[in-house]
Amino acid sequence: MTETLHPMLDGGLKPADPAFAGGTLVCACTDRPVKIVIKGQVLHNHACGCTKCWKPEGAIFSVVGVVPHEAVTVLENGDKLKVVDPNAVILRHACTGCGVHMYGPVERDHAFKGLAFIHAERLLEAGANPPGFAAFVSSVIEGGVDPSRMDGIRSQLKSIGLEPYDALNPALMDVLATFAARKSGALPA
């Protein structure tokens, strides 16, 4: 059975444009849409199965990447943005009209501090880095996916070139572990 993973994944991954220098994220509102400009390429773009990220209607995964927080500028209708969970590490700013998560900075003491998570499918411009892996794949079960579908979902992810992980990919897990080791003194700061 072919699953509806996400609109950016289901038709195959589109390559990045080496000239991509950023673009405009737009929410789904037809009246006063929120517009946010990002500068630079989207990094660590991935399919995410967690239950916190915004997903398009019918999608099992979100597609989320990061940019430096200073590369994010709210251009229009920022008054419609509200933080979904002020206690979360990622302060997901969602449009109060349509519910789309527009950006999520990490502001507290964390390995990802200074980054903002974005949903590249909301970019008007093409050419952002495509997803490179799938994270928190098992978490889709928490969102209501029957566990019997998981082998097929993992196979489908692999068939489009996305390695499925039940956490982040090894490189990002190393960043988190290094941050923790430096904070604890196990590694020099």
C-alpha atoms as a printed R data frame, in Angstrom:
    type eleno elety resid chain resno      x      y      z
1   ATOM     1    CA   MET     A     1  0.000  0.000  0.000
2   ATOM     2    CA   THR     A     2  1.352  3.433 -0.907
3   ATOM     3    CA   GLU     A     3  1.011  5.904  1.963
4   ATOM     4    CA   THR     A     4  0.377  9.637  1.755
5   ATOM     5    CA   LEU     A     5  3.595 10.663  3.480
6   ATOM     6    CA   HIS     A     6  3.645 14.382  2.569
7   ATOM     7    CA   PRO     A     7  3.072 16.342 -0.669
8   ATOM     8    CA   MET     A     8  6.826 17.146 -0.905
9   ATOM     9    CA   LEU     A     9  7.692 13.451 -0.594
10  ATOM    10    CA   ASP     A    10  4.967 11.591 -2.470
11  ATOM    11    CA   GLY     A    11  6.040 12.631 -5.978
12  ATOM    12    CA   GLY     A    12  9.736 12.094 -5.297
13  ATOM    13    CA   LEU     A    13 12.280 14.592 -4.048
14  ATOM    14    CA   LYS     A    14 13.128 17.635 -6.126
15  ATOM    15    CA   PRO     A    15 16.807 18.632 -6.156
16  ATOM    16    CA   ALA     A    16 18.043 21.850 -4.570
17  ATOM    17    CA   ASP     A    17 18.849 24.819 -6.739
18  ATOM    18    CA   PRO     A    18 22.477 25.818 -6.049
19  ATOM    19    CA   ALA     A    19 21.435 29.457 -6.570
20  ATOM    20    CA   PHE     A    20 18.661 29.309 -3.939
21  ATOM    21    CA   ALA     A    21 19.291 32.199 -1.557
22  ATOM    22    CA   GLY     A    22 16.075 32.173  0.448
23  ATOM    23    CA   GLY     A    23 12.470 33.026 -0.117
24  ATOM    24    CA   THR     A    24  9.083 33.856  1.337
25  ATOM    25    CA   LEU     A    25  7.087 31.525  3.569
26  ATOM    26    CA   VAL     A    26  3.325 32.076  3.306
27  ATOM    27    CA   CYS     A    27  0.620 30.600  5.520
28  ATOM    28    CA   ALA     A    28 -2.572 29.079  4.073
29  ATOM    29    CA   CYS     A    29 -4.857 32.058  4.755
30  ATOM    30    CA   THR     A    30 -6.536 33.743  1.796
31  ATOM    31    CA   ASP     A    31 -7.227 36.869  3.888
32  ATOM    32    CA   ARG     A    32 -4.163 38.658  5.264
33  ATOM    33    CA   PRO     A    33 -1.726 35.733  4.954
34  ATOM    34    CA   VAL     A    34  1.333 35.749  7.190
35  ATOM    35    CA   LYS     A    35  4.480 36.232  5.121
36  ATOM    36    CA   ILE     A    36  7.974 35.587  6.407
37  ATOM    37    CA   VAL     A    37 11.231 36.070  4.515
38  ATOM    38    CA   ILE     A    38 14.117 33.695  5.076
39  ATOM    39    CA   LYS     A    39 17.640 34.355  3.863
40  ATOM    40    CA   GLY     A    40 19.859 31.499  2.791
41  ATOM    41    CA   GLN     A    41 19.438 27.817  2.137
42  ATOM    42    CA   VAL     A    42 17.316 25.516  4.333
43  ATOM    43    CA   LEU     A    43 19.549 23.207  6.390
44  ATOM    44    CA   HIS     A    44 18.879 19.746  7.829
45  ATOM    45    CA   ASN     A    45 15.550 19.535  5.980
46  ATOM    46    CA   HIS     A    46 13.805 16.295  6.929
47  ATOM    47    CA   ALA     A    47 10.529 14.446  7.183
48  ATOM    48    CA   CYS     A    48  9.399 14.536 10.822
49  ATOM    49    CA   GLY     A    49  6.922 12.159 12.409
50  ATOM    50    CA   CYS     A    50  6.636 13.905 15.771
51  ATOM    51    CA   THR     A    51  3.225 14.984 17.003
52  ATOM    52    CA   LYS     A    52  4.281 18.598 17.665
53  ATOM    53    CA   CYS     A    53  5.058 19.699 14.086
54  ATOM    54    CA   TRP     A    54  2.374 21.063 11.783
55  ATOM    55    CA   LYS     A    55  1.425 18.691  8.955
56  ATOM    56    CA   PRO     A    56 -0.614 19.408  5.823
57  ATOM    57    CA   GLU     A    57 -4.077 17.838  5.778
58  ATOM    58    CA   GLY     A    58 -3.820 14.065  5.251
59  ATOM    59    CA   ALA     A    59 -0.012 13.909  5.577
60  ATOM    60    CA   ILE     A    60  1.657 11.451  7.955
61  ATOM    61    CA   PHE     A    61  4.846 13.538  8.215
62  ATOM    62    CA   SER     A    62  5.776 17.180  8.362
63  ATOM    63    CA   VAL     A    63  8.751 18.460  6.401
64  ATOM    64    CA   VAL     A    64 10.909 20.747  8.506
65  ATOM    65    CA   GLY     A    65 14.362 22.262  8.235
66  ATOM    66    CA   VAL     A    66 16.308 25.037  9.914
67  ATOM    67    CA   VAL     A    67 17.799 28.422  9.135
68  ATOM    68    CA   PRO     A    68 19.687 30.765 11.475
69  ATOM    69    CA   HIS     A    69 17.164 32.723 13.560
70  ATOM    70    CA   GLU     A    70 18.652 36.005 12.329
71  ATOM    71    CA   ALA     A    71 17.792 34.920  8.758
72  ATOM    72    CA   VAL     A    72 14.042 35.089  9.573
73  ATOM    73    CA   THR     A    73 12.050 38.305  9.153
74  ATOM    74    CA   VAL     A    74  8.290 38.582  9.593
75  ATOM    75    CA   LEU     A    75  7.203 40.590  6.559
76  ATOM    76    CA   GLU     A    76  3.398 40.794  6.784
77  ATOM    77    CA   ASN     A    77  0.619 40.095  9.286
78  ATOM    78    CA   GLY     A    78  2.826 39.071 12.182
79  ATOM    79    CA   ASP     A    79 -0.041 40.072 14.475
80  ATOM    80    CA   LYS     A    80 -1.663 36.741 13.505
81  ATOM    81    CA   LEU     A    81  1.236 34.685 14.942
82  ATOM    82    CA   LYS     A    82  1.017 32.985 18.329
83  ATOM    83    CA   VAL     A    83  3.441 30.581 20.024
84  ATOM    84    CA   VAL     A    84  1.800 27.152 20.221
85  ATOM    85    CA   ASP     A    85  3.592 25.992 23.395
86  ATOM    86    CA   PRO     A    86  5.714 28.571 25.251
87  ATOM    87    CA   ASN     A    87  7.313 25.769 27.325
88  ATOM    88    CA   ALA     A    88  8.646 23.846 24.319
89  ATOM    89    CA   VAL     A    89 12.262 24.053 23.174
90  ATOM    90    CA   ILE     A    90 11.081 25.005 19.683
91  ATOM    91    CA   LEU     A    91  8.834 28.071 19.999
92  ATOM    92    CA   ARG     A    92  6.542 27.231 17.095
93  ATOM    93    CA   HIS     A    93  4.845 30.402 15.848
94  ATOM    94    CA   ALA     A    94  1.564 29.397 14.219
95  ATOM    95    CA   CYS     A    95 -0.903 31.487 12.263
96  ATOM    96    CA   THR     A    96 -4.038 31.923 14.361
97  ATOM    97    CA   GLY     A    97 -6.116 31.975 11.169
98  ATOM    98    CA   CYS     A    98 -5.107 28.742  9.415
99  ATOM    99    CA   GLY     A    99 -2.936 26.972 12.016
100 ATOM   100    CA   VAL     A   100  0.173 26.675  9.824
101 ATOM   101    CA   HIS     A   101  3.412 26.748 11.823
102 ATOM   102    CA   MET     A   102  5.479 29.486 10.225
103 ATOM   103    CA   TYR     A   103  8.742 29.386 12.153
104 ATOM   104    CA   GLY     A   104 10.036 28.085 15.455
105 ATOM   105    CA   PRO     A   105 13.113 29.637 17.018
106 ATOM   106    CA   VAL     A   106 15.140 27.882 19.722
107 ATOM   107    CA   GLU     A   107 15.964 30.546 22.292
108 ATOM   108    CA   ARG     A   108 16.883 28.656 25.455
109 ATOM   109    CA   ASP     A   109 20.205 27.022 26.312
110 ATOM   110    CA   HIS     A   110 20.182 24.128 23.842
111 ATOM   111    CA   ALA     A   111 22.397 22.685 21.102
112 ATOM   112    CA   PHE     A   112 20.041 24.221 18.511
113 ATOM   113    CA   LYS     A   113 19.929 27.691 20.117
114 ATOM   114    CA   GLY     A   114 20.005 30.359 17.431
115 ATOM   115    CA   LEU     A   115 18.226 28.238 14.827
116 ATOM   116    CA   ALA     A   116 14.651 28.602 13.609
117 ATOM   117    CA   PHE     A   117 12.676 25.631 12.325
118 ATOM   118    CA   ILE     A   118 10.636 26.264  9.185
119 ATOM   119    CA   HIS     A   119  8.353 24.311  6.854
120 ATOM   120    CA   ALA     A   120 10.002 24.630  3.433
121 ATOM   121    CA   GLU     A   121  6.820 23.551  1.617
122 ATOM   122    CA   ARG     A   122  5.373 26.953  2.545
123 ATOM   123    CA   LEU     A   123  8.044 28.719  0.427
124 ATOM   124    CA   LEU     A   124  6.767 30.507 -2.678
125 ATOM   125    CA   GLU     A   125 10.127 29.892 -4.354
126 ATOM   126    CA   ALA     A   126 11.474 26.493 -5.425
127 ATOM   127    CA   GLY     A   127 15.026 25.334 -4.866
128 ATOM   128    CA   ALA     A   128 15.399 24.754 -1.123
129 ATOM   129    CA   ASN     A   129 17.321 21.682 -0.053
130 ATOM   130    CA   PRO     A   130 15.046 18.638 -0.185
131 ATOM   131    CA   PRO     A   131 14.569 16.459  2.883
132 ATOM   132    CA   GLY     A   132 17.638 14.337  3.583
133 ATOM   133    CA   PHE     A   133 16.324 11.884  6.181
134 ATOM   134    CA   ALA     A   134 13.216 10.981  8.176
135 ATOM   135    CA   ALA     A   135 13.176 11.634 11.936
136 ATOM   136    CA   PHE     A   136 10.965 10.388 14.752
137 ATOM   137    CA   VAL     A   137  9.382  7.852 12.416
138 ATOM   138    CA   SER     A   138  7.883  5.701 15.198
139 ATOM   139    CA   SER     A   139  6.151  8.798 16.564
140 ATOM   140    CA   VAL     A   140  3.591  8.652 13.744
141 ATOM   141    CA   ILE     A   141  2.018  5.832 15.765
142 ATOM   142    CA   GLU     A   142  1.372  8.378 18.551
143 ATOM   143    CA   GLY     A   143 -0.442 10.451 15.909
144 ATOM   144    CA   GLY     A   144 -2.792  7.564 15.102
145 ATOM   145    CA   VAL     A   145 -0.991  5.489 12.448
146 ATOM   146    CA   ASP     A   146 -1.617  1.770 12.953
147 ATOM   147    CA   PRO     A   147  1.669  0.046 13.913
148 ATOM   148    CA   SER     A   148  1.019 -2.626 11.259
149 ATOM   149    CA   ARG     A   149  1.717  0.042  8.605
150 ATOM   150    CA   MET     A   150  5.209  0.900  9.863
151 ATOM   151    CA   ASP     A   151  7.214 -1.573  7.760
152 ATOM   152    CA   GLY     A   152  5.552 -0.219  4.630
153 ATOM   153    CA   ILE     A   153  6.095  3.394  5.689
154 ATOM   154    CA   ARG     A   154  9.793  2.770  6.376
155 ATOM   155    CA   SER     A   155 10.155  0.980  3.031
156 ATOM   156    CA   GLN     A   156  8.458  3.847  1.224
157 ATOM   157    CA   LEU     A   157 10.748  6.397  2.908
158 ATOM   158    CA   LYS     A   158 13.808  4.382  1.897
159 ATOM   159    CA   SER     A   159 12.524  4.063 -1.675
160 ATOM   160    CA   ILE     A   160 12.654  7.861 -2.072
161 ATOM   161    CA   GLY     A   161 16.091  8.085 -0.479
162 ATOM   162    CA   LEU     A   162 15.180  8.997  3.088
163 ATOM   163    CA   GLU     A   163 16.761  6.907  5.824
164 ATOM   164    CA   PRO     A   164 14.198  6.483  8.623
165 ATOM   165    CA   TYR     A   165 15.340  7.174 12.185
166 ATOM   166    CA   ASP     A   166 13.402  7.014 15.436
167 ATOM   167    CA   ALA     A   167 15.287 10.078 16.664
168 ATOM   168    CA   LEU     A   168 17.287 12.552 14.575
169 ATOM   169    CA   ASN     A   169 19.958 11.443 12.115
170 ATOM   170    CA   PRO     A   170 23.369 10.451 13.579
171 ATOM   171    CA   ALA     A   171 25.036 13.805 12.801
172 ATOM   172    CA   LEU     A   172 22.381 15.794 14.687
173 ATOM   173    CA   MET     A   173 22.307 13.281 17.552
174 ATOM   174    CA   ASP     A   174 26.100 13.805 17.834
175 ATOM   175    CA   VAL     A   175 25.529 17.584 18.085
176 ATOM   176    CA   LEU     A   176 23.029 17.044 20.914
177 ATOM   177    CA   ALA     A   177 25.322 14.590 22.735
178 ATOM   178    CA   THR     A   178 28.340 16.905 22.372
179 ATOM   179    CA   PHE     A   179 26.338 19.823 23.795
180 ATOM   180    CA   ALA     A   180 25.247 17.697 26.771
181 ATOM   181    CA   ALA     A   181 28.795 16.404 27.356
182 ATOM   182    CA   ARG     A   182 30.200 19.947 27.372
183 ATOM   183    CA   LYS     A   183 27.514 21.130 29.797
184 ATOM   184    CA   SER     A   184 28.237 18.225 32.157
185 ATOM   185    CA   GLY     A   185 32.007 18.614 31.938
186 ATOM   186    CA   ALA     A   186 32.554 15.204 30.305
187 ATOM   187    CA   LEU     A   187 34.106 17.109 27.379
188 ATOM   188    CA   PRO     A   188 35.946 20.425 27.521
189 ATOM   189    CA   ALA     A   189 33.800 23.465 26.722
